[in-house]
Amino acid sequence: MIIISSSETTRRRVLGRFCGAAALVAGLVATGVTAPAGTATAAAPDPTAPRATTSQPRTENGRLPVKAIEKILQADGHVSKSGVLEVDIDRKDIHVIGGNPPVRFKDGFQIQHELFFQSLGHGKAILNGDLALRPQEIQPVIDAFIAHGLTFQAQHQHLYDLRPMVWFLHFRAIGDPIRLAGAARAAIGKTSTPLPQHSPPHPRTPLPVRKLERILGGDATVGENGIVTVTVQRTDKIRLGGVVVDPDLGVSTSVQFQPLRKGRAAVVPDFSMTASETQPVITVMRRHHWEVGCLYNQETDEHPQLYFSHMYRVGDPVTLARQIREGLDRTAAKRA
């Protein structure tokens, strides 16, 4: 270490700070202090994980290093109006038929990994997400969560009659966004997910996007195969792992529409509900003959605790959107 200073006092002060910091680091190592649960940590090298370098950008002024995260995950993302980055990665290698009446799920509809990044400032972010898995991938992915400091939150099915069956594992972590992306990529590397993936440059759909958006009271995006996703934010304050999270961090209601022939659509809402909201929502939806695919928690250490229910129906997309809005009106969702 070389210190250049015109003042002997300044030189000694800088040297003292350096030695004090070195002693602190040595003390932490010697006492075996580790990062808290849910914080992404450096793990043993994984051949499936891209290497992070010191030249990669970190969060600046509360913004995420979006391009760097996308490069690590090898997939394009979408930044919401509130600044949350969502990266969806399709399981193009899993060809699913499901629902009643049965429908062939196209790429971009339901069977995908979903990763949400929210900047916390000061070089940190929170990651909340889930992976869509074959049964034989579940245990290796859980092991990858553990090895890379990701908190394992839930394991379940979304719809009960998929062929083949797909399982979803939820996870979260807080830390440097580059390391979070690398940890998530390492977990995805335990699957046969085809990468890289890129969003269609000019996606089109036969569905009435703006009308669906207006009825549901949310923000719509159009993806591959004309699939429309509408996210309707919750209006209450949600804490996850002690952090107040943005409604776009995967804790709000999401509705997907897959276009079918003759103007119809296969529709799957994923309702976000508190305990007191579950029965009113399910009562309304069953009255409209929706199939209830599941009811579960997808996060741990969440306040208030949220419950999620994926439902399924085929029909006129506008009519079905109005029925979903009836269900949303029983929750703390943003009003239409």
Salt bridges, closest charged atoms under 4 A:
GLU8 OE2 - ARG11 NH2 2.72
GLU8 OE2 - ARG12 NE 3.09
ASP46 OD2 - HIS148 NE2 3.66
ASP46 OD2 - LYS190 NZ 3.76
GLU70 OE1 - LYS67 NZ 3.84
ASP76 OD1 - HIS198 ND1 3.54
ASP90 OD2 - LYS92 NZ 3.68
ASP93 OD2 - ARG91 NH2 2.77
ASP93 OD2 - ARG134 NH2 3.30
ASP107 OD2 - LYS92 NZ 3.85
GLU137 OE1 - ARG91 NH1 2.93
ASP176 OD1 - ARG58 NE 2.80
GLU213 OE1 - ARG210 NH1 3.01
ASP219 OD1 - LYS81 NZ 3.30
GLU224 OE1 - LYS92 NZ 2.91
ASP236 OD2 - ARG234 NH2 2.91
ASP270 OD2 - HIS310 NE2 3.27
GLU277 OE1 - ARG234 NH1 3.21
ASP301 OD1 - HIS303 NE2 3.41
GLU326 OE1 - ARG287 NH2 3.81
GLU326 OE2 - HIS288 NE2 3.09
ASP329 OD1 - ARG325 NH2 2.86
ASP329 OD1 - ARG335 NH1 3.29
